[in-house]
Amino acid sequence: MPRLHNLDDLLALLQPDYPSLLSLRSGLITLSDYAVDTRYPGDNTSKRQATSALRWTEKVRTAARNLLGIRPPRPKSPPKK
C-alpha cells in the first residue's frame, strides 16, 4: 500500500475489496481538503466546517475499526470529584 495523503486516492485502492467504504467518499474528500488547506496561515475554517469535519472523522474511524475488527472505544467516564 503506497503512502497517500489524498484520502480519495486511498479509497480508490481499497474500494474493490471494501465496497462499503464508497459511502464515505464525500467525507474523505472533505477531510483531505482540510488536512492541506488549514495547514497554512491565513486559511480559516468556520465552526460549522470544523464540526462537519469532526463528524466525518468519527464516521471514517468507526468504519475503519469495523473493517479491522477493533471494538469501539469505551465511553469515557466523568472525572471523579
Secondary structure as UniProt FT lines:
FT   HELIX           7..14
FT   TURN            15..17
FT   HELIX           19..24
FT   HELIX           25..37
FT   TURN            38..39
FT   TURN            41..42
FT   HELIX           47..68
//
